[in-house]
Each structure stands twice: as C-alpha cells, then as structure tokens.
C-alpha cells in the first residue's frame, strides 16, 4: 500500500526512512526552498506478506487445538492406543506449524526460537511415545517439561515480534505455559494423576491463538 504526504522543508535530496510495523518511506525533496517534500510510504513486502500467513496459521492452530482437546475428552484421557496417538500427534503438529512459520517468516528474518521449538517438539514427540507405555505420571512429566521449554520459546518469539502487532496473546500464552508445565510435573506425583488438564491446556492455547489471529486481522485493517 502506498501513501503520499506533502511536508514543508528547505531541502533538496532523495532518501528513504523506516517507519513502524516494517513500512519504508521514500522522501523526494524538491530543490526550491520551502516548496515541499513528497513523502511516499510503502508497506514492506516481507512484513506485508508474512502477517497474513501468520494469521492463517494461528486460525489453523486454534481449530486443531479444539478438535484435539475434544478427542481427548472423548477418550476420557485414557492411555489406550488412541490416547497415546493423540499425545504424540500434538507436539508433532507443533513441529509442522513451526516449520510453516519459519518458512513464511524467512524473508522478514525468522526468529531462531522457531528452530529451537522444532527440536524440542520432536524430542517431546519421541518422549511421549515412550512415556505412554509407562503410565500417566511419566506422560505428565514429559508433557510438563515440554510445556515449560516450549512456553519460554513462545514467549521469546512473541517479544521479538511485538512490533508487528497481535503478539501479546502469544507472550501471555508462553508465560502461562511455563506455569502449566510446572503444575503437570508436580501433578505427576499426585495419588491419582490424570491427563484431563492436558486437554484444558490445549483449549487455552487454542484460545490464545484465536485472539492473536483476530488482533493481527485488526492490525492489518488499520494499515
């Protein structure tokens, strides 16, 4: 999107400037004193193309989280074949989402945290597959450890992207994930540990993705 504004100044030159939200500004300075400056504002193609892709990804992650949680409730959070499959699929989907995110944001300078997230989610996928054969306490410990580290990474990535808008829900979600992960680890030592809270964790994360997607949409409309 291009905008033109005339400013008053006794200058004669041509240059560019960087505005907030990744926009660039080209300055055309007319040689006659105090005649004016024509300012052309151009949205950065990297940020302009990245935000819609990120918004779509957030909507997909919201839908997946709710469907996954519903299936977990249907299985009554039991560690049967379906339950273990669901536990493994969740971090595996996180890996796929991080890959899509990293590729989409490459032109805008992808956060290194995305690659860290891919590694730890792959480790969680393997860990949960192994822990599923050991029982609920083992699953909660692995899930809790993953939630803590993944939450820290999400918080860092959200902070690094805060200028593009719509990232405060991701920052809050990352912080909450750290506390939730700690509760899962502690809950593994309870007399009768349950995976019910894991489904609730997914629902809450999905809500944050939805809110962030909506905020990105509003930020895009304002631009």
N, CA, C and O of each residue as an XYZ file, in Angstrom:
892
protein
N       0.843     -1.187      0.000
C       0.000      0.000      0.000
C       0.880      1.239      0.000
O       1.862      1.295      0.741
N       0.540      2.257     -0.838
C       1.363      3.463     -0.969
C       0.567      4.680     -0.566
O      -0.588      4.833     -0.962
N       1.187      5.563      0.233
C       0.554      6.808      0.648
C       1.491      7.964      0.348
O       2.709      7.812      0.447
N       0.947      9.115     -0.017
C       1.757     10.292     -0.308
C       1.351     11.435      0.610
O       0.164     11.686      0.816
N       2.345     12.124      1.160
C       2.103     13.255      2.048
C       3.070     14.365      1.679
O       4.240     14.088      1.412
N       2.618     15.616      1.657
C       3.497     16.748      1.346
C       3.879     17.462      2.641
O       3.013     17.849      3.425
N       5.172     17.631      2.853
C       5.695     18.311      4.018
C       6.427     19.569      3.564
O       6.859     19.647      2.414
N       6.572     20.546      4.439
C       7.266     21.790      4.132
C       8.687     21.722      4.659
O       8.886     21.463      5.846
N       9.685     21.947      3.807
C      11.069     21.931      4.267
C      11.972     22.515      3.192
O      11.688     22.342      2.006
N      13.072     23.212      3.568
C      14.004     23.832      2.618
C      15.124     22.867      2.250
O      16.298     23.180      2.450
N      14.774     21.681      1.707
C      15.784     20.675      1.439
C      15.742     20.278     -0.029
O      14.763     20.531     -0.732
N      16.823     19.650     -0.477
C      16.879     19.139     -1.837
C      17.648     17.832     -1.826
O      18.878     17.819     -1.799
N      16.899     16.724     -1.847
C      17.550     15.413     -1.771
C      16.510     14.340     -2.011
O      15.320     14.626     -2.144
N      16.969     13.109     -2.062
C      16.098     11.947     -2.166
C      16.620     10.907     -1.208
O      17.828     10.675     -1.159
N      15.743     10.264     -0.437
C      16.215      9.268      0.516
C      15.080      8.385      0.974
O      13.950      8.512      0.503
N      15.383      7.491      1.894
C      14.376      6.594      2.447
C      14.467      6.611      3.950
O      15.502      6.953      4.521
N      13.375      6.238      4.587
C      13.344      6.136      6.050
C      12.509      4.914      6.396
O      11.708      4.451      5.584
N      12.696      4.399      7.589
C      11.960      3.218      8.046
C      10.956      3.642      9.096
O      11.323      4.287     10.079
N       9.693      3.291      8.904
C       8.642      3.607      9.840
C       8.326      2.386     10.671
O       8.932      1.331     10.483
N       7.357      2.519     11.616
C       6.979      1.383     12.438
C       6.234      0.340     11.620
O       5.761      0.618     10.518
N       6.134     -0.880     12.179
C       5.445     -2.014     11.553
C       6.067     -2.409     10.218
O       5.388     -2.976      9.362
N       7.368     -2.110     10.032
C       8.066     -2.600      8.858
C       7.857     -1.791      7.590
O       8.310     -2.223      6.530
N       7.170     -0.600      7.641
C       6.950      0.183      6.430
C       8.181      1.017      6.124
O       8.907      1.420      7.034
N       8.420      1.278      4.834
C       9.517      2.139      4.428
C       8.954      3.431      3.866
O       7.815      3.480      3.402
N       9.753      4.454      3.912
C       9.290      5.782      3.492
C      10.314      6.378      2.531
O      11.474      6.544      2.907
N       9.915      6.706      1.293
C      10.818      7.319      0.320
C      10.563      8.821      0.293
O       9.423      9.256      0.128
N      11.619      9.613      0.455
C      11.497     11.058      0.529
C      12.004     11.691     -0.767
O      13.140     11.452     -1.175
N      11.165     12.493     -1.409
C      11.553     13.216     -2.617
C      11.617     14.706     -2.249
O      10.584     15.338     -2.031
N      12.812     15.253     -2.183
C      12.979     16.639     -1.761
C      13.090     17.544     -2.986
O      13.997     17.374     -3.801
N      12.190     18.488     -3.118
C      12.196     19.433     -4.243
C      13.237     20.508     -3.986
O      13.393     20.976     -2.859
N      13.943     20.894     -5.031
C      15.106     21.767     -4.866
C      14.759     23.187     -4.452
O      15.597     23.848     -3.839
N      13.569     23.692     -4.755
C      13.253     25.069     -4.417
C      12.995     25.206     -2.922
O      12.271     24.386     -2.359
N      13.552     26.198     -2.271
C      13.390     26.367     -0.809
C      11.923     26.434     -0.409
O      11.126     27.168     -0.994
N      11.602     25.655      0.592
C      10.283     25.668      1.213
C       9.152     25.281      0.258
O       7.981     25.519      0.551
N       9.505     24.683     -0.886
C       8.438     24.238     -1.789
C       7.723     23.017     -1.229
O       6.502     22.901     -1.325
N       8.499     22.107     -0.641
C       7.842     20.958     -0.027
C       8.578     19.661     -0.268
O       9.519     19.594     -1.059
N       8.126     18.619      0.437
C       8.692     17.281      0.321
C       7.545     16.318      0.060
O       6.548     16.330      0.781
N       7.674     15.501     -0.946
C       6.673     14.481     -1.204
C       7.135     13.201     -0.533
O       8.191     12.665     -0.870
N       6.347     12.709      0.415
C       6.701     11.515      1.172
C       5.861     10.355      0.673
O       4.632     10.402      0.730
N       6.517      9.320      0.188
C       5.824      8.123     -0.283
C       6.067      7.001      0.700
O       7.211      6.605      0.925
N       4.984      6.477      1.299
C       5.089      5.387      2.270
C       4.710      4.081      1.604
O       3.624      3.957      1.039
N       5.606      3.107      1.670
C       5.378      1.822      1.023
C       5.457      0.716      2.060
O       6.440      0.629      2.794
N       4.441     -0.128      2.132
C       4.472     -1.259      3.049
C       5.563     -2.227      2.636
O       5.687     -2.569      1.459
N       6.355     -2.670      3.603
C       7.409     -3.644      3.332
C       6.797     -4.943      2.850
O       5.922     -5.481      3.528
N       7.231     -5.490      1.672
C       6.633     -6.721      1.166
C       6.889     -7.905      2.078
O       6.081     -8.833      2.118
N       8.007     -7.896      2.822
C       8.318     -9.020      3.709
C       7.302     -9.115      4.834
O       6.731    -10.177      5.086
N       7.080     -7.973      5.517
C       6.126     -7.959      6.619
C       4.703     -8.081      6.098
O       3.874     -8.776      6.686
N       4.418     -7.386      4.965
C       3.068     -7.414      4.422
C       2.619     -8.806      4.030
O       1.447     -9.146      4.189
N       3.554     -9.635      3.507
C       3.196    -10.977      3.121
C       3.252    -11.962      4.276
O       2.610    -13.012      4.233
N       4.020    -11.627      5.311
C       4.218    -12.523      6.442
C       3.032    -12.515      7.397
O       2.604    -13.572      7.861
N       2.497    -11.333      7.695
C       1.409    -11.219      8.667
C       0.165    -12.018      8.267
O      -0.384    -12.716      9.119
N      -0.308    -11.954      7.015
C      -1.474    -12.766      6.634
C      -1.208    -14.259      6.770
O      -2.089    -15.011      7.186
N       0.001    -14.695      6.421
C       0.338    -16.118      6.546
C       0.333    -16.547      8.007
O      -0.129    -17.638      8.343
N       0.853    -15.676      8.874
C       0.877    -15.978     10.300
C      -0.536    -16.014     10.864
O      -0.851    -16.847     11.714
N      -1.386    -15.106     10.389
C      -2.774    -15.071     10.839
C      -3.498    -16.363     10.460
O      -4.233    -16.922     11.273
N      -3.296    -16.834      9.236
C      -3.925    -18.097      8.804
C      -3.414    -19.275      9.635
O      -4.181    -20.164     10.008
N      -2.129    -19.270      9.916
C      -1.548    -20.345     10.720
C      -2.151    -20.364     12.117
O      -2.417    -21.437     12.658
N      -2.370    -19.200     12.704
C      -2.964    -19.113     14.041
C      -4.390    -19.652     14.043
O      -4.794    -20.326     14.990
N      -5.157    -19.363     12.990
C      -6.527    -19.891     12.912
C      -6.510    -21.419     12.811
O      -7.336    -22.094     13.426
N      -5.577    -21.952     12.042
C      -5.458    -23.408     11.910
C      -5.083    -24.034     13.242
O      -5.620    -25.077     13.614
N      -4.163    -23.404     13.961
C      -3.727    -23.941     15.247
C      -4.861    -23.889     16.276
O      -4.980    -24.775     17.122
N      -5.684    -22.857     16.197
C      -6.853    -22.764     17.077
C      -7.802    -23.931     16.816
O      -8.249    -24.596     17.751
N      -8.108    -24.176     15.540
C      -9.037    -25.254     15.187
C      -8.474    -26.611     15.605
O      -9.196    -27.445     16.150
N      -7.195    -26.827     15.351
C      -6.577    -28.103     15.711
C      -6.627    -28.336     17.223
O      -6.939    -29.439     17.672
N      -6.320    -27.303     18.002
C      -6.307    -27.439     19.461
C      -7.674    -27.851     19.995
O      -7.763    -28.688     20.894
N      -8.738    -27.271     19.450
C     -10.085    -27.604     19.935
C     -10.506    -29.007     19.514
O     -11.119    -29.734     20.296
N     -10.182    -29.387     18.289
C     -10.519    -30.741     17.836
C      -9.735    -31.765     18.658
O     -10.290    -32.778     19.083
N      -8.468    -31.503     18.876
C      -7.623    -32.417     19.642
C      -8.144    -32.572     21.071
O      -8.233    -33.686     21.587
N      -8.486    -31.451     21.706
C      -8.996    -31.496     23.077
C     -10.312    -32.268     23.143
O     -10.548    -33.021     24.088
N     -11.170    -32.080     22.136
C     -12.445    -32.798     22.106
C     -12.213    -34.304     22.024
O     -12.899    -35.078     22.692
N     -11.254    -34.717     21.212
C     -10.937    -36.140     21.102
C     -10.370    -36.682     22.407
O     -10.649    -37.820     22.784
N      -9.579    -35.871     23.093
C      -9.028    -36.296     24.380
C     -10.145    -36.501     25.397
O     -10.114    -37.448     26.182
N     -11.137    -35.600     25.378
C     -12.278    -35.746     26.296
C     -13.100    -36.997     25.956
O     -13.618    -37.670     26.847
N     -13.212    -37.297     24.653
C     -13.956    -38.487     24.229
C     -13.279    -39.752     24.736
O     -13.945    -40.692     25.167
N     -11.962    -39.768     24.683
C     -11.224    -40.946     25.167
C     -11.127    -40.977     26.685
O     -10.584    -41.922     27.258
N     -11.666    -39.919     27.350
C     -11.614    -39.798     28.802
C     -10.167    -39.810     29.313
O      -9.866    -40.268     30.415
N      -9.280    -39.274     28.438
C      -7.861    -39.118     28.784
C      -7.213    -40.432     29.210
O      -6.327    -40.447     30.065
N      -7.657    -41.524     28.616
C      -7.066    -42.828     28.923
C      -5.864    -43.092     28.016
O      -5.802    -42.606     26.887
N      -4.909    -43.874     28.534
C      -3.714    -44.180     27.766
C      -3.886    -45.447     26.918
O      -3.072    -46.369     26.980
N      -4.951    -45.468     26.135
C      -5.131    -46.554     25.184
C      -4.404    -46.206     23.898
O      -3.701    -45.197     23.842
N      -4.560    -47.015     22.872
C      -3.912    -46.732     21.584
C      -4.263    -45.347     21.035
O      -3.388    -44.625     20.556
N      -5.559    -44.978     21.107
C      -5.969    -43.667     20.610
C      -5.394    -42.548     21.472
O      -4.943    -41.528     20.951
N      -5.409    -42.736     22.782
C      -4.888    -41.710     23.684
C      -3.413    -41.445     23.461
O      -2.984    -40.292     23.413
N      -2.632    -42.509     23.324
C      -1.191    -42.348     23.094
C      -0.938    -41.693     21.732
O      -0.051    -40.851     21.590
N      -1.736    -42.095     20.731
C      -1.596    -41.482     19.401
C      -1.854    -39.985     19.454
O      -1.125    -39.204     18.843
N      -2.891    -39.582     20.182
C      -3.209    -38.168     20.312
C      -2.076    -37.409     21.009
O      -1.726    -36.297     20.613
N      -1.515    -38.018     22.041
C      -0.421    -37.368     22.763
C       0.791    -37.151     21.865
O       1.468    -36.128     21.970
N       1.061    -38.093     20.999
C       2.208    -37.976     20.098
C       1.926    -36.974     18.973
O       2.817    -36.240     18.545
N       0.679    -36.955     18.504
C       0.315    -36.079     17.386
C       0.416    -34.599     17.766
O       0.781    -33.770     16.932
N       0.097    -34.266     19.012
C       0.061    -32.847     19.404
C       1.413    -32.159     19.212
O       1.465    -31.152     18.507
N       2.510    -32.649     19.800
C       3.797    -31.981     19.562
C       4.274    -32.134     18.128
O       5.017    -31.287     17.630
N       3.850    -33.223     17.445
C       4.235    -33.396     16.048
C       3.584    -32.316     15.183
O       4.202    -31.801     14.252
N       2.334    -31.980     15.498
C       1.670    -30.884     14.794
C       2.377    -29.560     15.093
O       2.476    -28.694     14.223
N       2.864    -29.408     16.315
C       3.605    -28.213     16.690
C       4.864    -28.072     15.842
O       5.247    -26.965     15.463
N       5.501    -29.197     15.548
C       6.677    -29.190     14.677
C       6.298    -28.683     13.286
O       6.973    -27.816     12.733
N       5.220    -29.225     12.726
C       4.766    -28.822     11.394
C       4.422    -27.337     11.355
O       4.759    -26.642     10.396
N       3.745    -26.848     12.409
C       3.373    -25.438     12.470
C       4.607    -24.548     12.542
O       4.652    -23.493     11.909
N       5.605    -24.969     13.308
C       6.842    -24.183     13.439
C       7.597    -24.142     12.112
O       8.194    -23.120     11.772
N       7.576    -25.241     11.364
C       8.234    -25.273     10.051
C       7.560    -24.295      9.099
O       8.233    -23.529      8.410
N       6.223    -24.321      9.061
C       5.470    -23.391      8.208
C       5.745    -21.951      8.623
O       5.948    -21.082      7.775
N       5.750    -21.703      9.925
C       6.020    -20.366     10.448
C       7.403    -19.892     10.030
O       7.559    -18.761      9.569
N       8.404    -20.745     10.187
C       9.781    -20.378      9.860
C       9.940    -20.069      8.375
O      10.629    -19.116      8.012
N       9.308    -20.869      7.513
C       9.400    -20.630      6.079
C       8.704    -19.342      5.674
O       9.193    -18.606      4.817
N       7.555    -19.071      6.294
C       6.798    -17.863      5.966
C       7.538    -16.607      6.400
O       7.474    -15.580      5.724
N       8.240    -16.686      7.527
C       8.893    -15.503      8.091
C      10.341    -15.372      7.682
O      11.049    -14.500      8.185
N      10.798    -16.227      6.773
C      12.217    -16.196      6.378
C      12.607    -14.848      5.790
O      13.666    -14.313      6.116
N      11.762    -14.293      4.927
C      12.074    -13.014      4.289
C      12.088    -11.871      5.291
O      12.779    -10.870      5.097
N      11.317    -12.027      6.368
C      11.255    -10.967      7.380
C      12.264    -11.194      8.496
O      12.306    -10.419      9.452
N      13.079    -12.240      8.393
C      14.062    -12.529      9.439
C      13.453    -13.409     10.511
O      13.062    -12.917     11.569
N      13.369    -14.701     10.252
C      12.714    -15.624     11.182
C      13.443    -15.669     12.512
O      14.672    -15.632     12.568
N      12.668    -15.751     13.574
C      13.263    -15.859     14.903
C      13.920    -17.218     15.062
O      13.358    -18.236     14.657
N      15.102    -17.237     15.646
C      15.813    -18.502     15.837
C      15.042    -19.422     16.778
O      15.212    -20.640     16.737
N      14.207    -18.845     17.616
C      13.433    -19.644     18.551
C      12.555    -20.671     17.863
O      12.252    -21.714     18.442
N      12.141    -20.389     16.625
C      11.299    -21.336     15.894
C      12.042    -22.644     15.642
O      11.459    -23.725     15.726
N      13.318    -22.538     15.337
C      14.109    -23.738     15.086
C      14.367    -24.502     16.384
O      14.435    -25.731     16.391
N      14.507    -23.763     17.468
C      14.645    -24.408     18.781
C      13.359    -25.155     19.113
O      13.388    -26.265     19.643
N      12.233    -24.529     18.793
C      10.939    -25.150     19.064
C      10.760    -26.440     18.266
O      10.187    -27.407     18.768
N      11.244    -26.456     17.040
C      11.153    -27.667     16.222
C      11.906    -28.820     16.878
O      11.412    -29.947     16.922
N      13.096    -28.534     17.385
C      13.927    -29.567     18.007
C      13.275    -30.109     19.278
O      13.193    -31.323     19.465
N      12.808    -29.206     20.158
C      12.253    -29.673     21.434
C      10.911    -30.378     21.236
O      10.569    -31.281     21.999
N      10.145    -29.968     20.211
C       8.867    -30.638     19.955
C       9.086    -32.027     19.365
O       8.324    -32.952     19.647
N      10.122    -32.171     18.552
C      10.467    -33.507     18.056
C      10.887    -34.412     19.209
O      10.509    -35.582     19.261
N      11.673    -33.858     20.134
C      12.094    -34.625     21.308
C      10.882    -35.011     22.151
O      10.815    -36.123     22.674
N       9.911    -34.079     22.285
C       8.699    -34.359     23.059
C       7.868    -35.446     22.391
O       7.268    -36.277     23.073
N       7.831    -35.444     21.057
C       7.089    -36.477     20.332
C       7.628    -37.863     20.656
O       6.865    -38.786     20.943
N       8.944    -38.001     20.609
C       9.574    -39.287     20.930
C       9.366    -39.627     22.403
O       9.026    -40.756     22.755
N       9.581    -38.613     23.264
C       9.453    -38.837     24.703
C       8.064    -39.270     25.122
O       7.912    -40.148     25.971
N       7.044    -38.655     24.528
C       5.669    -39.013     24.876
C       5.320    -40.410     24.364
O       4.569    -41.142     25.008
N       5.870    -40.777     23.199
C       5.629    -42.117     22.689
C       6.182    -43.183     23.617
O       5.568    -44.232     23.816
N       7.362    -42.900     24.190
C       7.983    -43.839     25.134
C       7.258    -43.807     26.478
O       6.990    -44.850     27.074
N       6.940    -42.586     26.952
C       6.293    -42.437     28.256
C       4.898    -43.042     28.277
O       4.422    -43.466     29.330
N       4.233    -43.087     27.113
C       2.885    -43.637     27.052
C       2.815    -45.078     27.514
O       1.782    -45.532     28.006
N       3.923    -45.800     27.354
C       3.949    -47.200     27.779
C       4.237    -47.347     29.271
O       4.106    -48.434     29.834
N       4.632    -46.239     29.906
C       4.994    -46.283     31.330
C       3.887    -45.808     32.253
O       3.931    -46.063     33.457
N       2.893    -45.119     31.704
C       1.788    -44.667     32.531
C       1.620    -43.165     32.561
O       2.446    -42.426     32.024
N       0.553    -42.718     33.187
C       0.196    -41.306     33.243
C       1.270    -40.441     33.907
O       1.577    -39.375     33.375
N       1.860    -40.844     35.048
C       2.878    -40.000     35.677
C       4.042    -39.666     34.738
O       4.499    -38.524     34.695
N       4.515    -40.658     33.993
C       5.621    -40.427     33.059
C       5.204    -39.465     31.952
O       5.980    -38.599     31.549
N       3.969    -39.623     31.461
C       3.465    -38.731     30.413
C       3.394    -37.289     30.920
O       3.788    -36.357     30.220
N       2.892    -37.118     32.133
C       2.776    -35.772     32.692
C       4.139    -35.110     32.865
O       4.276    -33.905     32.657
N       5.138    -35.886     33.242
C       6.486    -35.315     33.418
C       7.063    -34.851     32.078
O       7.624    -33.760     31.974
N       6.916    -35.693     31.061
C       7.427    -35.314     29.742
C       6.645    -34.131     29.179
O       7.227    -33.180     28.659
N       5.314    -34.201     29.290
C       4.474    -33.105     28.785
C       4.779    -31.807     29.528
O       4.857    -30.741     28.916
N       4.948    -31.895     30.830
C       5.245    -30.711     31.623
C       6.573    -30.090     31.247
O       6.673    -28.869     31.121
N       7.600    -30.917     31.064
C       8.916    -30.399     30.680
C       8.845    -29.719     29.314
O       9.437    -28.662     29.094
N       8.101    -30.355     28.398
C       7.947    -29.753     27.070
C       7.192    -28.432     27.144
O       7.569    -27.466     26.480
N       6.130    -28.379     27.946
C       5.333    -27.151     28.075
C       6.177    -26.009     28.641
O       6.016    -24.858     28.233
N       7.062    -26.317     29.565
C       7.917    -25.278     30.152
C       8.860    -24.693     29.115
O       8.928    -23.477     28.936
N       9.593    -25.577     28.427
C      10.579    -25.098     27.448
C       9.889    -24.438     26.253
O      10.313    -23.378     25.795
N       8.819    -25.072     25.749
C       8.088    -24.504     24.607
C       7.468    -23.155     24.974
O       7.412    -22.244     24.147
N       7.006    -23.035     26.216
C       6.437    -21.763     26.660
C       7.469    -20.651     26.681
O       7.182    -19.522     26.283
N       8.663    -20.966     27.141
C       9.747    -19.974     27.154
C      10.088    -19.538     25.728
O      10.277    -18.352     25.459
N      10.163    -20.507     24.827
C      10.470    -20.188     23.430
C       9.370    -19.320     22.824
O       9.658    -18.337     22.141
N       8.108    -19.681     23.075
C       6.989    -18.901     22.545
C       7.002    -17.485     23.084
O       6.713    -16.539     22.351
N       7.330    -17.328     24.347
C       7.407    -16.001     24.947
C       8.479    -15.165     24.260
O       8.250    -14.000     23.935
N       9.650    -15.761     24.039
C      10.765    -15.039     23.411
C      10.431    -14.648     21.978
O      10.708    -13.526     21.555
N       9.830    -15.585     21.225
C       9.453    -15.293     19.839
C       8.389    -14.195     19.802
O       8.447    -13.299     18.959
N       7.424    -14.264     20.709
C       6.384    -13.241     20.763
C       6.945    -11.861     21.051
O       6.523    -10.878     20.441
N       7.890    -11.779     21.971
C       8.522    -10.493     22.297
C       9.281     -9.950     21.090
O       9.241     -8.752     20.812
N       9.978    -10.842     20.368
C      10.748    -10.403     19.200
C       9.849     -9.901     18.070
O      10.301     -9.149     17.207
N       8.570    -10.315     18.072
C       7.640     -9.913     17.012
C       6.627     -8.871     17.469
O       5.699     -8.557     16.724
N       6.777     -8.342     18.645
C       5.722     -7.499     19.216
C       5.421     -6.264     18.367
O       4.300     -5.758     18.409
N       6.395     -5.767     17.598
C       6.174     -4.558     16.807
C       5.213     -4.784     15.640
O       4.635     -3.827     15.125
N       5.036     -6.036     15.220
C       4.130     -6.295     14.104
C       2.675     -6.347     14.551
O       1.769     -6.370     13.717
N       2.444     -6.366     15.873
C       1.090     -6.371     16.406
C       0.549     -7.778     16.598
O       1.015     -8.723     15.960
N      -0.442     -7.916     17.484
C      -1.114     -9.192     17.694
C      -0.317    -10.226     18.452
O      -0.689    -11.400     18.461
N       0.777     -9.824     19.096
C       1.645    -10.809     19.741
C       1.488    -10.885     21.259
O       2.029    -11.797     21.885
N       0.766     -9.955     21.855
C       0.605    -10.021     23.315
C      -0.088    -11.297     23.774
O       0.298    -11.840     24.808
N      -1.093    -11.805     23.061
C      -1.667    -13.100     23.472
C      -0.638    -14.225     23.434
O      -0.667    -15.115     24.284
N       0.279    -14.197     22.450
C       1.318    -15.219     22.362
C       2.308    -15.098     23.520
O       2.784    -16.104     24.047
N       2.610    -13.873     23.906
C       3.518    -13.644     25.036
C       2.895    -14.161     26.327
O       3.547    -14.844     27.116
N       1.616    -13.822     26.531
C       0.908    -14.302     27.725
C       0.779    -15.819     27.714
O       0.947    -16.471     28.744
N       0.478    -16.380     26.540
C       0.339    -17.827     26.417
C       1.649    -18.537     26.762
O       1.644    -19.580     27.416
N       2.767    -17.963     26.319
C       4.055    -18.556     26.636
C       4.331    -18.558     28.126
O       4.818    -19.547     28.676
N       4.016    -17.440     28.782
C       4.219    -17.369     30.234
C       3.339    -18.347     30.986
O       3.790    -18.999     31.928
N       2.070    -18.455     30.569
C       1.145    -19.388     31.217
C       1.593    -20.828     31.001
O       1.447    -21.668     31.889
N       2.134    -21.110     29.829
C       2.603    -22.457     29.523
C       3.701    -22.898     30.483
O       3.774    -24.068     30.859
N       4.546    -21.965     30.873
C       5.627    -22.285     31.824
C       5.032    -22.722     33.163
O       5.459    -23.722     33.740
N       4.050    -21.973     33.651
C       3.412    -22.320     34.922
C       2.608    -23.622     34.807
O       2.623    -24.452     35.716
N       1.908    -23.789     33.676
C       1.126    -25.016     33.476
C       2.041    -26.230     33.427
O       1.730    -27.273     34.004
N       3.173    -26.094     32.737
C       4.119    -27.197     32.656
C       4.641    -27.598     34.026
O       4.811    -28.783     34.313
N       4.892    -26.609     34.866
C       5.347    -26.896     36.228
C       4.278    -27.660     37.006
O       4.590    -28.574     37.770
N       3.015    -27.277     36.806
C       1.921    -27.973     37.508
C       1.778    -29.416     37.026
O       1.419    -30.300     37.803
N       2.060    -29.655     35.734
C       1.994    -31.029     35.221
C       3.072    -31.894     35.867
O       2.816    -33.035     36.254
N       4.266    -31.348     35.977
C       5.368    -32.103     36.586
C       5.056    -32.420     38.046
O       5.282    -33.537     38.511
N       4.535    -31.427     38.759
C       4.185    -31.645     40.163
C       3.003    -32.606     40.284
O       2.965    -33.433     41.196
N       2.038    -32.500     39.365
C       0.851    -33.356     39.403
C       1.163    -34.819     39.136
O       0.375    -35.699     39.482
N       2.310    -35.080     38.521
C       2.680    -36.465     38.234
C       2.892    -37.266     39.512
O       2.804    -38.494     39.503
N       3.168    -36.576     40.601
C       3.408    -37.261     41.885
C       2.144    -37.374     42.728
O       2.196    -37.875     43.851
N       1.019    -36.920     42.206
C      -0.245    -36.986     42.954
C      -0.705    -38.437     43.082
O      -0.296    -39.286     42.289
N      -1.546    -38.729     44.066
C      -2.033    -40.100     44.265
C      -2.760    -40.679     43.054
O      -2.601    -41.856     42.731
N      -3.558    -39.848     42.388
C      -4.323    -40.320     41.233
C      -4.153    -39.332     40.077
O      -5.077    -38.572     39.786
N      -2.995    -39.327     39.412
C      -2.739    -38.354     38.338
C      -3.673    -38.570     37.154
O      -4.061    -39.699     36.854
N      -4.025    -37.488     36.491
C      -4.953    -37.545     35.358
C      -4.449    -36.675     34.218
O      -3.704    -35.718     34.429
N      -4.866    -37.024     33.004
C      -4.493    -36.253     31.818
C      -5.563    -35.244     31.415
O      -5.460    -34.606     30.368
N      -6.590    -35.103     32.250
C      -7.687    -34.185     31.927
C      -7.186    -32.755     31.728
O      -7.629    -32.057     30.816
N      -6.266    -32.327     32.582
C      -5.761    -30.952     32.491
C      -4.965    -30.712     31.212
O      -4.820    -29.572     30.770
N      -4.454    -31.783     30.624
C      -3.717    -31.642     29.368
C      -4.652    -31.148     28.265
O      -4.276    -30.304     27.452
N      -5.888    -31.689     28.246
C      -6.873    -31.233     27.269
C      -7.238    -29.767     27.514
O      -7.385    -28.993     26.568
N      -7.382    -29.393     28.785
C      -7.666    -27.992     29.109
C      -6.541    -27.074     28.683
O      -6.778    -25.951     28.237
N      -5.313    -27.555     28.820
C      -4.136    -26.792     28.390
C      -4.209    -26.502     26.893
O      -3.901    -25.394     26.455
N      -4.618    -27.506     26.109
C      -4.725    -27.328     24.662
C      -5.814    -26.318     24.305
O      -5.634    -25.498     23.405
N      -6.946    -26.380     25.014
C      -8.042    -25.434     24.764
C      -7.592    -24.002     25.033
O      -7.848    -23.104     24.230
N      -6.928    -23.794     26.154
C      -6.467    -22.443     26.498
C      -5.473    -21.935     25.459
O      -5.526    -20.774     25.053
N      -4.564    -22.815     25.031
C      -3.618    -22.407     23.998
C      -4.322    -22.044     22.704
O      -3.933    -21.088     22.032
N      -5.371    -22.810     22.343
C      -6.133    -22.512     21.142
C      -6.823    -21.162     21.214
O      -6.885    -20.439     20.219
N      -7.339    -20.821     22.382
C      -7.992    -19.517     22.565
C      -6.996    -18.385     22.334
O      -7.325    -17.385     21.695
N      -5.794    -18.539     22.846
C      -4.773    -17.503     22.653
C      -4.402    -17.369     21.172
O      -4.166    -16.258     20.697
N      -4.348    -18.480     20.441
C      -4.071    -18.401     19.009
C      -5.195    -17.671     18.283
O      -4.940    -16.888     17.368
N      -6.438    -17.924     18.689
C      -7.571    -17.250     18.065
C      -7.520    -15.748     18.317
O      -7.703    -14.951     17.396
N      -7.272    -15.365     19.563
C      -7.208    -13.940     19.903
C      -6.086    -13.255     19.132
O      -6.259    -12.147     18.625
N      -4.939    -13.915     19.046
C      -3.812    -13.336     18.328
C      -4.126    -13.182     16.843
O      -3.754    -12.178     16.235
N      -4.805    -14.165     16.253
C      -5.177    -14.082     14.846
C      -6.130    -12.912     14.603
O      -5.999    -12.197     13.609
N      -7.083    -12.718     15.505
C      -8.033    -11.609     15.379
C      -7.317    -10.270     15.508
O      -7.606     -9.330     14.766
N      -6.397    -10.187     16.438
C      -5.643     -8.931     16.630
C      -4.773     -8.628     15.399
O      -4.631     -7.468     15.011
N      -4.205     -9.647     14.801
C      -3.431     -9.444     13.571
C      -4.325     -8.955     12.446
O      -3.908     -8.124     11.640
N      -5.558     -9.466     12.382
C      -6.509     -9.022     11.362
C      -6.838     -7.548     11.543
O      -6.891     -6.795     10.571
N      -7.057     -7.139     12.777
C      -7.387     -5.737     13.046
C      -6.202     -4.835     12.754
O      -6.368     -3.730     12.238
N      -4.998     -5.308     13.086
C      -3.802     -4.519     12.815
C      -3.620     -4.337     11.309
O      -3.207     -3.272     10.849
N      -3.935     -5.391     10.542
C      -3.828     -5.307      9.089
C      -4.859     -4.348      8.499
O      -4.559     -3.634      7.542
N      -6.062     -4.322      9.056
C      -7.104     -3.416      8.570
C      -6.764     -1.970      8.846
O      -7.085     -1.089      8.050
N      -6.104     -1.716      9.990
C      -5.711     -0.341     10.326
C      -4.659      0.193      9.360
O      -4.630      1.378      9.031
N      -3.762     -0.759      8.899
C      -2.724     -0.346      7.972
C      -3.291     -0.080      6.577
O      -2.545      0.280      5.666
